[in-house]
Amino acid sequence: MAEKKKRKRSFIVSFCIVALCTYFAISLITIHRNIKETKAEIADVKASYNEQVAENNRIKEHIDGGEIDEYVEKVARDELGYVKPGEHVYYDVSVND
């Protein structure tokens, strides 16, 4: 009878150890995946940051180089859709498939 209880306890202890090891392994895999995703996100943010810094430097060069009027006109025309007085702008609305 004592041997049966000892074997039962041994089985329960072994089962608990296996369950804990499984839990820790799954946790480790999940954490590793999260770290990989975070590193990829950091790389994307760094690339975006570097692009923005390059754009800021390009704009700064335009401003420092005295080309501010040309740059303002380009932005007004391209991004805001402004036109000069008396100027007509035609848009191609045909769809080319």
N, CA, C and O atoms as a GROMACS GRO file, in nm:
protein
  388
    1MET      N    1   0.081  -0.119   0.000
    1MET     CA    2   0.000   0.000   0.000
    1MET      C    3   0.086   0.126   0.000
    1MET      O    4   0.056   0.221  -0.072
    2ALA      N    5   0.193   0.128   0.081
    2ALA     CA    6   0.281   0.244   0.089
    2ALA      C    7   0.353   0.264  -0.044
    2ALA      O    8   0.378   0.377  -0.086
    3GLU      N    9   0.386   0.154  -0.108
    3GLU     CA   10   0.454   0.163  -0.237
    3GLU      C   11   0.360   0.221  -0.342
    3GLU      O   12   0.404   0.296  -0.430
    4LYS      N   13   0.235   0.189  -0.334
    4LYS     CA   14   0.136   0.240  -0.430
    4LYS      C   15   0.120   0.392  -0.414
    4LYS      O   16   0.111   0.464  -0.513
    5LYS      N   17   0.117   0.441  -0.289
    5LYS     CA   18   0.108   0.584  -0.264
    5LYS      C   19   0.234   0.656  -0.312
    5LYS      O   20   0.229   0.765  -0.368
    6LYS      N   21   0.348   0.591  -0.287
    6LYS     CA   22   0.476   0.650  -0.330
    6LYS      C   23   0.481   0.662  -0.482
    6LYS      O   24   0.526   0.763  -0.535
    7ARG      N   25   0.435   0.558  -0.552
    7ARG     CA   26   0.434   0.559  -0.698
    7ARG      C   27   0.336   0.668  -0.750
    7ARG      O   28   0.364   0.736  -0.848
    8LYS      N   29   0.222   0.682  -0.680
    8LYS     CA   30   0.124   0.782  -0.720
    8LYS      C   31   0.181   0.922  -0.702
    8LYS      O   32   0.164   1.008  -0.789
    9ARG      N   33   0.249   0.946  -0.589
    9ARG     CA   34   0.313   1.077  -0.566
    9ARG      C   35   0.421   1.102  -0.670
    9ARG      O   36   0.434   1.213  -0.722
   10SER      N   37   0.497   1.002  -0.699
   10SER     CA   38   0.604   1.015  -0.798
   10SER      C   39   0.545   1.053  -0.934
   10SER      O   40   0.600   1.137  -1.005
   11PHE      N   41   0.433   0.990  -0.970
   11PHE     CA   42   0.367   1.022  -1.096
   11PHE      C   43   0.316   1.166  -1.095
   11PHE      O   44   0.332   1.237  -1.194
   12ILE      N   45   0.257   1.209  -0.986
   12ILE     CA   46   0.205   1.346  -0.976
   12ILE      C   47   0.319   1.446  -0.984
   12ILE      O   48   0.307   1.547  -1.053
   13VAL      N   49   0.428   1.421  -0.914
   13VAL     CA   50   0.544   1.511  -0.918
   13VAL      C   51   0.601   1.516  -1.060
   13VAL      O   52   0.633   1.624  -1.110
   14SER      N   53   0.614   1.402  -1.123
   14SER     CA   54   0.667   1.397  -1.260
   14SER      C   55   0.574   1.473  -1.355
   14SER      O   56   0.620   1.548  -1.441
   15PHE      N   57   0.444   1.452  -1.339
   15PHE     CA   58   0.348   1.522  -1.424
   15PHE      C   59   0.358   1.673  -1.406
   15PHE      O   60   0.354   1.748  -1.503
   16CYS      N   61   0.370   1.718  -1.282
   16CYS     CA   62   0.383   1.862  -1.254
   16CYS      C   63   0.511   1.919  -1.316
   16CYS      O   64   0.510   2.028  -1.372
   17ILE      N   65   0.619   1.846  -1.306
   17ILE     CA   66   0.746   1.891  -1.364
   17ILE      C   67   0.734   1.901  -1.516
   17ILE      O   68   0.780   1.999  -1.576
   18VAL      N   69   0.674   1.802  -1.578
   18VAL     CA   70   0.656   1.804  -1.724
   18VAL      C   71   0.565   1.920  -1.764
   18VAL      O   72   0.591   1.989  -1.862
   19ALA      N   73   0.457   1.942  -1.687
   19ALA     CA   74   0.365   2.051  -1.718
   19ALA      C   75   0.436   2.186  -1.706
   19ALA      O   76   0.417   2.273  -1.790
   20LEU      N   77   0.517   2.203  -1.601
   20LEU     CA   78   0.591   2.329  -1.585
   20LEU      C   79   0.692   2.350  -1.698
   20LEU      O   80   0.704   2.460  -1.751
   21CYS      N   81   0.762   2.244  -1.735
   21CYS     CA   82   0.858   2.255  -1.846
   21CYS      C   83   0.787   2.291  -1.976
   21CYS      O   84   0.837   2.372  -2.054
   22THR      N   85   0.671   2.231  -2.000
   22THR     CA   86   0.593   2.263  -2.120
   22THR      C   87   0.548   2.408  -2.117
   22THR      O   88   0.557   2.478  -2.218
   23TYR      N   89   0.500   2.454  -2.002
   23TYR     CA   90   0.457   2.593  -1.989
   23TYR      C   91   0.573   2.689  -2.016
   23TYR      O   92   0.556   2.787  -2.090
   24PHE      N   93   0.689   2.661  -1.958
   24PHE     CA   94   0.804   2.747  -1.980
   24PHE      C   95   0.852   2.744  -2.125
   24PHE      O   96   0.895   2.847  -2.178
   25ALA      N   97   0.846   2.631  -2.189
   25ALA     CA   98   0.886   2.622  -2.330
   25ALA      C   99   0.792   2.703  -2.418
   25ALA      O  100   0.837   2.776  -2.506
   26ILE      N  101   0.663   2.690  -2.393
   26ILE     CA  102   0.566   2.769  -2.473
   26ILE      C  103   0.585   2.917  -2.446
   26ILE      O  104   0.579   2.998  -2.540
   27SER      N  105   0.606   2.955  -2.321
   27SER     CA  106   0.631   3.095  -2.288
   27SER      C  107   0.756   3.147  -2.357
   27SER      O  108   0.758   3.259  -2.408
   28LEU      N  109   0.860   3.066  -2.358
   28LEU     CA  110   0.985   3.106  -2.423
   28LEU      C  111   0.966   3.127  -2.573
   28LEU      O  112   1.018   3.223  -2.629
   29ILE      N  113   0.893   3.038  -2.637
   29ILE     CA  114   0.867   3.052  -2.780
   29ILE      C  115   0.785   3.177  -2.808
   29ILE      O  116   0.815   3.250  -2.903
   30THR      N  117   0.684   3.203  -2.728
   30THR     CA  118   0.600   3.322  -2.746
   30THR      C  119   0.681   3.449  -2.727
   30THR      O  120   0.669   3.543  -2.806
   31ILE      N  121   0.763   3.453  -2.625
   31ILE     CA  122   0.846   3.571  -2.600
   31ILE      C  123   0.946   3.591  -2.714
   31ILE      O  124   0.969   3.704  -2.756
   32HIS      N  125   1.004   3.483  -2.762
   32HIS     CA  126   1.099   3.493  -2.874
   32HIS      C  127   1.030   3.551  -2.998
   32HIS      O  128   1.087   3.635  -3.068
   33ARG      N  129   0.907   3.506  -3.026
   33ARG     CA  130   0.832   3.557  -3.141
   33ARG      C  131   0.801   3.706  -3.123
   33ARG      O  132   0.811   3.784  -3.218
   34ASN      N  133   0.764   3.745  -3.002
   34ASN     CA  134   0.736   3.886  -2.974
   34ASN      C  135   0.860   3.972  -2.992
   34ASN      O  136   0.852   4.084  -3.043
   35ILE      N  137   0.973   3.921  -2.950
   35ILE     CA  138   1.099   3.995  -2.966
   35ILE      C  139   1.131   4.013  -3.114
   35ILE      O  140   1.174   4.121  -3.155
   36LYS      N  141   1.112   3.908  -3.194
   36LYS     CA  142   1.137   3.919  -3.339
   36LYS      C  143   1.047   4.023  -3.402
   36LYS      O  144   1.092   4.104  -3.483
   37GLU      N  145   0.918   4.021  -3.367
   37GLU     CA  146   0.824   4.118  -3.423
   37GLU      C  147   0.860   4.260  -3.381
   37GLU      O  148   0.851   4.353  -3.462
   38THR      N  149   0.902   4.277  -3.256
   38THR     CA  150   0.940   4.409  -3.208
   38THR      C  151   1.066   4.459  -3.278
   38THR      O  152   1.076   4.577  -3.311
   39LYS      N  153   1.162   4.369  -3.301
   39LYS     CA  154   1.283   4.410  -3.374
   39LYS      C  155   1.250   4.451  -3.517
   39LYS      O  156   1.307   4.547  -3.568
   40ALA      N  157   1.159   4.380  -3.581
   40ALA     CA  158   1.118   4.417  -3.717
   40ALA      C  159   1.048   4.552  -3.716
   40ALA      O  160   1.070   4.633  -3.806
   41GLU      N  161   0.966   4.576  -3.617
   41GLU     CA  162   0.897   4.705  -3.606
   41GLU      C  163   0.996   4.817  -3.581
   41GLU      O  164   0.982   4.926  -3.637
   42ILE      N  165   1.096   4.792  -3.499
   42ILE     CA  166   1.199   4.892  -3.473
   42ILE      C  167   1.276   4.924  -3.601
   42ILE      O  168   1.307   5.040  -3.628
   43ALA      N  169   1.306   4.822  -3.680
   43ALA     CA  170   1.376   4.844  -3.807
   43ALA      C  171   1.291   4.929  -3.901
   43ALA      O  172   1.344   5.017  -3.969
   44ASP      N  173   1.160   4.904  -3.907
   44ASP     CA  174   1.072   4.984  -3.991
   44ASP      C  175   1.067   5.129  -3.945
   44ASP      O  176   1.070   5.221  -4.027
   45VAL      N  177   1.059   5.149  -3.814
   45VAL     CA  178   1.055   5.285  -3.760
   45VAL      C  179   1.186   5.357  -3.787
   45VAL      O  180   1.186   5.476  -3.820
   46LYS      N  181   1.298   5.287  -3.774
   46LYS     CA  182   1.428   5.349  -3.803
   46LYS      C  183   1.439   5.388  -3.949
   46LYS      O  184   1.491   5.495  -3.982
   47ALA      N  185   1.390   5.301  -4.039
   47ALA     CA  186   1.393   5.333  -4.182
   47ALA      C  187   1.306   5.454  -4.210
   47ALA      O  188   1.346   5.543  -4.286
   48SER      N  189   1.189   5.459  -4.152
   48SER     CA  190   1.100   5.574  -4.169
   48SER      C  191   1.165   5.701  -4.115
   48SER      O  192   1.156   5.807  -4.176
   49TYR      N  193   1.228   5.689  -4.000
   49TYR     CA  194   1.298   5.803  -3.941
   49TYR      C  195   1.408   5.854  -4.033
   49TYR      O  196   1.421   5.974  -4.055
   50ASN      N  197   1.488   5.762  -4.088
   50ASN     CA  198   1.596   5.802  -4.177
   50ASN      C  199   1.543   5.869  -4.304
   50ASN      O  200   1.603   5.965  -4.354
   51GLU      N  201   1.431   5.818  -4.356
   51GLU     CA  202   1.370   5.882  -4.474
   51GLU      C  203   1.324   6.024  -4.440
   51GLU      O  204   1.343   6.116  -4.520
   52GLN      N  205   1.265   6.040  -4.322
   52GLN     CA  206   1.218   6.173  -4.284
   52GLN      C  207   1.334   6.268  -4.261
   52GLN      O  208   1.326   6.386  -4.297
   53VAL      N  209   1.443   6.220  -4.203
   53VAL     CA  210   1.562   6.304  -4.183
   53VAL      C  211   1.618   6.347  -4.319
   53VAL      O  212   1.658   6.462  -4.336
   54ALA      N  213   1.622   6.255  -4.415
   54ALA     CA  214   1.671   6.289  -4.548
   54ALA      C  215   1.581   6.394  -4.614
   54ALA      O  216   1.630   6.488  -4.676
   55GLU      N  217   1.450   6.377  -4.599
   55GLU     CA  218   1.355   6.475  -4.654
   55GLU      C  219   1.374   6.611  -4.588
   55GLU      O  220   1.371   6.714  -4.655
   56ASN      N  221   1.392   6.611  -4.456
   56ASN     CA  222   1.414   6.738  -4.385
   56ASN      C  223   1.543   6.805  -4.432
   56ASN      O  224   1.548   6.927  -4.449
   57ASN      N  225   1.648   6.726  -4.453
   57ASN     CA  226   1.774   6.784  -4.501
   57ASN      C  227   1.758   6.840  -4.642
   57ASN      O  228   1.814   6.944  -4.674
   58ARG      N  229   1.682   6.770  -4.726
   58ARG     CA  230   1.660   6.820  -4.863
   58ARG      C  231   1.584   6.952  -4.859
   58ARG      O  232   1.618   7.045  -4.932
   59ILE      N  233   1.483   6.961  -4.775
   59ILE     CA  234   1.407   7.086  -4.763
   59ILE      C  235   1.495   7.197  -4.706
   59ILE      O  236   1.488   7.312  -4.750
   60LYS      N  237   1.577   7.162  -4.610
   60LYS     CA  238   1.667   7.262  -4.550
   60LYS      C  239   1.766   7.315  -4.654
   60LYS      O  240   1.797   7.434  -4.655
   61GLU      N  241   1.816   7.226  -4.741
   61GLU     CA  242   1.907   7.270  -4.847
   61GLU      C  243   1.836   7.367  -4.942
   61GLU      O  244   1.896   7.465  -4.987
   62HIS      N  245   1.711   7.339  -4.973
   62HIS     CA  246   1.635   7.431  -5.059
   62HIS      C  247   1.620   7.567  -4.993
   62HIS      O  248   1.635   7.670  -5.058
   63ILE      N  249   1.590   7.566  -4.865
   63ILE     CA  250   1.571   7.692  -4.794
   63ILE      C  251   1.702   7.768  -4.783
   63ILE      O  252   1.707   7.888  -4.807
   64ASP      N  253   1.808   7.698  -4.746
   64ASP     CA  254   1.939   7.763  -4.730
   64ASP      C  255   1.998   7.806  -4.864
   64ASP      O  256   2.076   7.902  -4.869
   65GLY      N  257   1.963   7.738  -4.971
   65GLY     CA  258   2.018   7.770  -5.102
   65GLY      C  259   1.946   7.884  -5.173
   65GLY      O  260   1.981   7.916  -5.287
   66GLY      N  261   1.849   7.944  -5.111
   66GLY     CA  262   1.778   8.055  -5.173
   66GLY      C  263   1.673   8.009  -5.273
   66GLY      O  264   1.621   8.092  -5.349
   67GLU      N  265   1.642   7.884  -5.276
   67GLU     CA  266   1.544   7.831  -5.369
   67GLU      C  267   1.406   7.821  -5.304
   67GLU      O  268   1.324   7.739  -5.345
   68ILE      N  269   1.382   7.902  -5.205
   68ILE     CA  270   1.259   7.890  -5.128
   68ILE      C  271   1.136   7.921  -5.213
   68ILE      O  272   1.033   7.856  -5.199
   69ASP      N  273   1.147   8.019  -5.302
   69ASP     CA  274   1.032   8.055  -5.384
   69ASP      C  275   0.994   7.941  -5.479
   69ASP      O  276   0.876   7.910  -5.495
   70GLU      N  277   1.095   7.880  -5.541
   70GLU     CA  278   1.066   7.768  -5.631
   70GLU      C  279   1.009   7.650  -5.554
   70GLU      O  280   0.918   7.582  -5.602
   71TYR      N  281   1.061   7.626  -5.435
   71TYR     CA  282   1.013   7.514  -5.355
   71TYR      C  283   0.868   7.538  -5.310
   71TYR      O  284   0.786   7.446  -5.315
   72VAL      N  285   0.839   7.658  -5.266
   72VAL     CA  286   0.703   7.690  -5.221
   72VAL      C  287   0.606   7.676  -5.338
   72VAL      O  288   0.496   7.623  -5.321
   73GLU      N  289   0.647   7.722  -5.455
   73GLU     CA  290   0.560   7.710  -5.572
   73GLU      C  291   0.538   7.563  -5.608
   73GLU      O  292   0.427   7.522  -5.641
   74LYS      N  293   0.643   7.484  -5.602
   74LYS     CA  294   0.630   7.341  -5.634
   74LYS      C  295   0.535   7.271  -5.536
   74LYS      O  296   0.449   7.194  -5.579
   75VAL      N  297   0.549   7.299  -5.408
   75VAL     CA  298   0.460   7.238  -5.308
   75VAL      C  299   0.317   7.286  -5.328
   75VAL      O  300   0.224   7.206  -5.320
   76ALA      N  301   0.300   7.414  -5.354
   76ALA     CA  302   0.166   7.469  -5.374
   76ALA      C  303   0.098   7.406  -5.495
   76ALA      O  304  -0.021   7.377  -5.492
   77ARG      N  305   0.174   7.384  -5.602
   77ARG     CA  306   0.117   7.325  -5.722
   77ARG      C  307   0.093   7.174  -5.707
   77ARG      O  308  -0.016   7.125  -5.737
   78ASP      N  309   0.195   7.102  -5.658
   78ASP     CA  310   0.188   6.955  -5.655
   78ASP      C  311   0.098   6.903  -5.543
   78ASP      O  312   0.016   6.814  -5.565
   79GLU      N  313   0.115   6.957  -5.424
   79GLU     CA  314   0.045   6.900  -5.309
   79GLU      C  315  -0.088   6.970  -5.279
   79GLU      O  316  -0.183   6.906  -5.234
   80LEU      N  317  -0.096   7.099  -5.304
   80LEU     CA  318  -0.216   7.173  -5.268
   80LEU      C  319  -0.307   7.201  -5.388
   80LEU      O  320  -0.423   7.238  -5.371
   81GLY      N  321  -0.254   7.182  -5.509
   81GLY     CA  322  -0.336   7.201  -5.629
   81GLY      C  323  -0.358   7.347  -5.667
   81GLY      O  324  -0.451   7.377  -5.740
   82TYR      N  325  -0.273   7.438  -5.618
   82TYR     CA  326  -0.289   7.580  -5.652
   82TYR      C  327  -0.243   7.606  -5.794
   82TYR      O  328  -0.160   7.533  -5.849
   83VAL      N  329  -0.298   7.713  -5.854
   83VAL     CA  330  -0.258   7.756  -5.988
   83VAL      C  331  -0.239   7.907  -5.985
   83VAL      O  332  -0.288   7.976  -5.896
   84LYS      N  333  -0.166   7.958  -6.083
   84LYS     CA  334  -0.146   8.102  -6.094
   84LYS      C  335  -0.271   8.165  -6.153
   84LYS      O  336  -0.347   8.098  -6.223
   85PRO      N  337  -0.293   8.294  -6.127
   85PRO     CA  338  -0.411   8.361  -6.184
   85PRO      C  339  -0.407   8.355  -6.337
   85PRO      O  340  -0.304   8.382  -6.398
   86GLY      N  341  -0.520   8.320  -6.396
   86GLY     CA  342  -0.530   8.313  -6.542
   86GLY      C  343  -0.479   8.183  -6.601
   86GLY      O  344  -0.488   8.162  -6.722
   87GLU      N  345  -0.426   8.096  -6.519
   87GLU     CA  346  -0.371   7.969  -6.567
   87GLU      C  347  -0.481   7.863  -6.566
   87GLU      O  348  -0.562   7.858  -6.474
   88HIS      N  349  -0.482   7.778  -6.668
   88HIS     CA  350  -0.580   7.671  -6.677
   88HIS      C  351  -0.508   7.538  -6.664
   88HIS      O  352  -0.408   7.514  -6.731
   89VAL      N  353  -0.559   7.452  -6.579
   89VAL     CA  354  -0.500   7.321  -6.558
   89VAL      C  355  -0.599   7.217  -6.609
   89VAL      O  356  -0.717   7.219  -6.575
   90TYR      N  357  -0.548   7.126  -6.690
   90TYR     CA  358  -0.632   7.019  -6.745
   90TYR      C  359  -0.586   6.886  -6.686
   90TYR      O  360  -0.466   6.858  -6.679
   91TYR      N  361  -0.682   6.806  -6.643
   91TYR     CA  362  -0.654   6.675  -6.587
   91TYR      C  363  -0.705   6.568  -6.681
   91TYR      O  364  -0.815   6.578  -6.735
   92ASP      N  365  -0.624   6.467  -6.701
   92ASP     CA  366  -0.663   6.353  -6.783
   92ASP      C  367  -0.745   6.258  -6.698
   92ASP      O  368  -0.692   6.191  -6.609
   93VAL      N  369  -0.875   6.252  -6.726
   93VAL     CA  370  -0.964   6.167  -6.647
   93VAL      C  371  -0.994   6.035  -6.716
   93VAL      O  372  -1.070   5.954  -6.664
   94SER      N  373  -0.935   6.012  -6.831
   94SER     CA  374  -0.957   5.885  -6.900
   94SER      C  375  -0.883   5.775  -6.826
   94SER      O  376  -0.776   5.796  -6.770
   95VAL      N  377  -0.943   5.659  -6.827
   95VAL     CA  378  -0.883   5.545  -6.757
   95VAL      C  379  -0.807   5.462  -6.858
   95VAL      O  380  -0.862   5.418  -6.959
   96ASN      N  381  -0.679   5.441  -6.829
   96ASN     CA  382  -0.595   5.360  -6.917
   96ASN      C  383  -0.576   5.224  -6.852
   96ASN      O  384  -0.501   5.210  -6.755
   97ASP      N  385  -0.644   5.123  -6.905
   97ASP     CA  386  -0.634   4.987  -6.847
   97ASP      C  387  -0.532   4.905  -6.920
   97ASP      O  388  -0.510   4.789  -6.886
   0.00000   0.00000   0.00000
